[in-house]
Amino acid sequence: MPRRIEPEADVVRRIGAIATRLPEAREEEAWTGVRWRIRAKTFAHVMVAQPGYESAYRDLTGDDSIRTVLTFRAVGDELLALTHAGWPFYRPPWSPTIVGMVLDDDTDWTEVAELVTESYRACAPQKLVRLLDT
């Protein structure tokens, strides 16, 4: 089996800069890649989809390329819109509220910040969410 590829440090730093500014959010190593959590809930996870390892992205798209992907939570109209948006978004079948996004040279990092923040809002206790609005 090939060695597991980890996300580039710059990508982890960029997402971490967004995620760790949120109240009580923490960064930790995941089974692969890095995830950001609020208490026991993961609100963002970056990893590399690569041949030789399970990947919802590769299963859904048939793309055997090595791709860096970010998964996050979405709800309501945002979930519906992202589910039907097409590239770079996809919807893993293992959760009704998780959306994936391929990160590449064309990634809109302002959009990533908005999506990660909204994912946090969907996971965090309301008293912490209220801190974002003050």
Residue frames relative to the residue before (quaternion, step in Angstrom):
aa qw qx qy qz dx dy dz
M 1.0000 0.0000 0.0000 0.0000 0.00 0.00 0.00
P 0.4860 -0.6664 0.4725 0.3107 3.61 -0.95 0.83
R 0.5972 -0.5511 0.4438 0.3777 3.54 -1.26 0.47
R 0.5003 -0.6504 0.4867 0.2998 3.56 -1.03 0.86
I 0.2989 -0.7434 0.5771 0.1580 3.56 -0.86 1.04
E 0.2448 -0.7638 0.5813 0.1371 3.56 -0.90 0.93
P 0.6104 -0.5547 0.4025 0.3971 3.61 -1.15 0.49
E 0.5928 -0.5736 0.4298 0.3672 3.56 -1.16 0.62
A 0.5986 -0.6041 0.4004 0.3413 3.55 -1.04 0.85
D 0.6311 0.5453 -0.3385 0.4357 3.61 1.00 -0.76
V 0.6419 0.5115 -0.3199 0.4733 3.59 1.01 -0.80
V 0.6514 0.5043 -0.3116 0.4736 3.58 0.93 -0.91
R 0.6461 0.5192 -0.3196 0.4591 3.61 0.94 -0.82
R 0.6674 0.5104 -0.3099 0.4450 3.59 0.89 -0.90
I 0.6805 0.4552 -0.2936 0.4935 3.58 0.89 -0.90
G 0.6346 0.5456 -0.3247 0.4406 3.57 0.99 -0.82
A 0.6288 0.5359 -0.3317 0.4555 3.58 1.03 -0.76
I 0.6483 0.4902 -0.3024 0.4979 3.57 1.13 -0.67
A 0.7507 0.4595 -0.2251 0.4180 3.55 0.68 -1.18
T 0.7327 0.4573 -0.2694 0.4260 3.58 0.80 -0.89
R 0.5629 0.5622 -0.4131 0.4432 3.60 1.21 0.01
L 0.5664 0.5912 -0.3780 0.4322 3.60 1.28 -0.19
P 0.6136 -0.6071 0.3488 0.3652 3.63 -0.92 0.85
E 0.8745 0.0287 -0.0871 0.4764 3.53 -0.92 1.13
A 0.4167 0.6975 -0.4864 0.3213 3.62 1.18 0.23
R 0.0634 -0.7941 0.6036 0.0329 3.54 -1.12 0.67
E 0.3597 -0.7087 0.5731 0.2000 3.51 -1.25 0.63
E 0.1004 0.7940 -0.5966 0.0595 3.56 -1.05 0.75
E 0.5851 -0.5425 0.4621 0.3870 3.51 -1.28 0.41
A 0.2277 -0.7551 0.6001 0.1335 3.57 -1.07 0.76
W 0.7328 -0.3740 0.2941 0.4865 3.60 -1.24 -0.07
T 0.7292 -0.0820 -0.0059 0.6794 3.49 1.35 -0.45
G 0.7933 0.2446 -0.1986 0.5210 3.54 -0.93 0.82
V 0.5283 -0.5991 0.5066 0.3245 3.52 -1.30 -0.52
R 0.0957 -0.7895 0.6031 0.0614 3.55 -1.08 0.72
W 0.2689 -0.7223 0.6156 0.1646 3.50 -1.34 0.47
R 0.0944 -0.8265 0.5547 -0.0189 3.53 -0.82 1.07
I 0.1668 -0.6912 0.6854 0.1570 3.44 -1.39 0.41
R 0.7963 -0.1129 -0.0243 0.5938 3.49 -0.35 1.37
A 0.8157 -0.2408 0.1554 0.5025 3.65 -0.67 -0.96
K 0.6399 0.5486 -0.3188 0.4335 3.62 1.25 -0.07
T 0.3361 -0.7137 0.5819 0.1974 3.52 -0.99 0.91
F 0.1147 -0.8090 0.5732 0.0621 3.58 -0.81 0.97
A 0.7819 0.0564 -0.0812 0.6155 3.60 1.27 -0.06
H 0.0180 0.7816 -0.6216 0.0488 3.56 -1.06 0.81
V 0.0862 -0.7852 0.6122 0.0345 3.57 -0.78 1.03
M 0.0955 0.7806 -0.6074 0.1125 3.53 -0.96 0.95
V 0.4174 -0.6692 0.5415 0.2912 3.54 -1.31 0.05
A 0.2677 -0.7226 0.6182 0.1548 3.56 -0.85 1.06
Q 0.1152 0.8034 -0.5692 0.1315 3.55 -0.68 1.11
P 0.6115 -0.5454 0.4144 0.3961 3.57 -1.15 0.51
G 0.7420 0.3976 -0.3032 0.4466 3.55 -1.12 0.75
Y 0.7442 0.2802 -0.1794 0.5792 3.58 1.31 -0.19
E 0.5914 -0.5731 0.4281 0.3722 3.55 -1.14 0.64
S 0.1115 0.7863 -0.6000 0.0962 3.54 -1.03 0.79
A 0.4054 -0.7030 0.5298 0.2464 3.57 -0.70 1.07
Y 0.6080 0.5595 -0.3561 0.4364 3.59 1.03 -0.76
R 0.7068 0.4487 -0.2740 0.4732 3.58 0.75 -1.00
D 0.6266 0.5430 -0.3362 0.4467 3.61 1.00 -0.78
L 0.7107 0.4663 -0.2553 0.4607 3.59 0.93 -0.90
T 0.7886 0.3544 -0.1630 0.4752 3.56 0.91 -0.93
G 0.3639 -0.7226 0.5037 0.3028 3.58 1.12 -0.59
D 0.4713 0.6773 -0.4262 0.3707 3.58 1.32 0.11
D 0.1765 -0.8098 0.5539 0.0791 3.59 -0.53 1.16
S 0.3907 0.7116 -0.4886 0.3197 3.59 1.24 0.24
I 0.4816 -0.6007 0.5358 0.3466 3.54 -1.26 0.35
R 0.0425 0.8175 -0.5659 0.0986 3.58 -0.54 1.21
T 0.3273 -0.6897 0.6048 0.2269 3.55 -1.09 0.73
V 0.0359 -0.8134 0.5801 -0.0248 3.55 -0.79 1.06
L 0.2201 -0.7331 0.6329 0.1160 3.50 -1.22 0.72
T 0.0896 -0.7647 0.6335 0.0770 3.58 -0.94 0.86
F 0.0220 0.7782 -0.6225 0.0799 3.53 -1.14 0.79
R 0.5087 -0.6410 0.4812 0.3142 3.56 -1.27 0.24
A 0.0092 -0.7651 0.6438 0.0055 3.53 -1.19 0.67
V 0.1123 -0.7913 0.5992 0.0468 3.55 -1.14 0.63
G 0.8308 0.2869 -0.1744 0.4439 3.54 -1.35 0.23
D 0.8442 -0.1273 0.1225 0.5061 3.53 -1.07 -0.85
E 0.6127 0.5502 -0.3507 0.4459 3.59 1.07 -0.70
L 0.6375 0.5177 -0.3214 0.4715 3.60 0.95 -0.85
L 0.6618 0.5079 -0.3007 0.4622 3.57 0.89 -0.93
A 0.6742 0.4987 -0.2968 0.4568 3.59 0.87 -0.93
L 0.6984 0.4695 -0.2824 0.4606 3.59 0.84 -0.94
T 0.6100 0.5639 -0.3446 0.4372 3.57 1.07 -0.72
H 0.7666 0.3476 -0.1780 0.5097 3.58 1.07 -0.73
A 0.4728 0.7217 -0.4127 0.2921 3.60 1.27 -0.03
G 0.3539 -0.7195 0.5235 0.2882 3.60 1.01 -0.66
W 0.8303 -0.2248 0.1515 0.4869 3.55 -1.33 -0.24
P 0.6111 -0.1923 -0.7678 0.0081 1.70 -1.80 1.73
F 0.5190 0.6623 -0.4008 0.3624 3.61 1.24 0.28
Y 0.0253 0.7590 -0.6505 0.0066 3.53 -1.28 0.55
R 0.3116 -0.7538 0.5500 0.1797 3.57 -1.21 0.39
P 0.3320 -0.7455 0.5424 0.1998 3.59 -0.45 1.17
P 0.4817 -0.7071 0.4381 0.2757 3.61 -0.93 0.81
W 0.6249 0.6056 -0.3289 0.3668 3.61 1.17 -0.37
S 0.7834 0.1844 -0.1439 0.5758 3.61 1.21 0.04
P 0.4335 -0.7156 0.4781 0.2672 3.59 -0.93 0.80
T 0.7664 0.3643 -0.2003 0.4897 3.62 1.18 -0.30
I 0.5703 0.5860 -0.3880 0.4252 3.60 1.23 0.13
V 0.0807 -0.7564 0.6484 0.0285 3.54 -1.07 0.89
G 0.2263 -0.7592 0.5938 0.1410 3.55 -1.12 0.68
M 0.1120 -0.7748 0.6211 0.0382 3.52 -1.24 0.60
V 0.3472 -0.7090 0.5726 0.2213 3.57 -0.88 0.93
L 0.2097 -0.7626 0.6022 0.1086 3.55 -0.93 0.97
D 0.1428 0.7858 -0.5879 0.1285 3.56 -0.78 1.02
D 0.7790 -0.3391 0.2347 0.4724 3.58 -1.23 -0.26
D 0.7011 0.4612 -0.2646 0.4751 3.60 1.19 -0.48
T 0.3766 0.7556 -0.4707 0.2565 3.59 1.27 0.05
D 0.3104 -0.7142 0.6040 0.1695 3.52 -1.05 0.92
W 0.2638 -0.8183 0.4931 0.1331 3.57 -0.17 1.29
T 0.5545 0.5606 -0.4043 0.4635 3.59 1.18 -0.31
E 0.6438 0.5045 -0.3095 0.4850 3.57 1.02 -0.82
V 0.6176 0.5344 -0.3463 0.4616 3.61 0.97 -0.81
A 0.6460 0.5217 -0.3244 0.4530 3.60 0.90 -0.88
E 0.6621 0.4993 -0.3040 0.4690 3.58 0.95 -0.86
L 0.6797 0.4966 -0.2923 0.4538 3.60 0.90 -0.90
V 0.6550 0.4939 -0.3128 0.4788 3.59 0.96 -0.82
T 0.6508 0.5075 -0.3179 0.4667 3.60 0.97 -0.80
E 0.6635 0.4856 -0.3079 0.4787 3.60 0.94 -0.81
S 0.6078 0.5392 -0.3475 0.4680 3.59 1.08 -0.67
Y 0.6182 0.5310 -0.3253 0.4796 3.57 1.02 -0.84
R 0.6466 0.5295 -0.3177 0.4478 3.59 0.90 -0.94
A 0.6699 0.5053 -0.2943 0.4575 3.59 1.04 -0.77
C 0.7429 0.4196 -0.2111 0.4769 3.61 1.17 -0.54
A 0.6808 0.5417 -0.2890 0.3994 3.56 1.00 -0.83
P 0.5722 -0.5471 0.4676 0.3932 3.56 -1.21 0.43
Q 0.6248 -0.5930 0.3646 0.3537 3.57 -1.06 0.78
K 0.6166 0.5448 -0.3707 0.4307 3.62 1.01 -0.63
L 0.6613 0.4680 -0.3109 0.4970 3.62 1.11 -0.57
V 0.6065 0.5459 -0.3488 0.4610 3.59 1.05 -0.73
R 0.6339 0.5428 -0.3328 0.4391 3.60 0.97 -0.82
L 0.5968 0.5728 -0.3633 0.4286 3.61 1.11 -0.58
L 0.6113 0.5551 -0.3494 0.4429 3.60 1.15 -0.54
D 0.7141 0.4662 -0.2411 0.4632 3.55 1.12 -0.66
T 0.6134 0.5586 -0.3597 0.4270 3.60 1.22 0.02
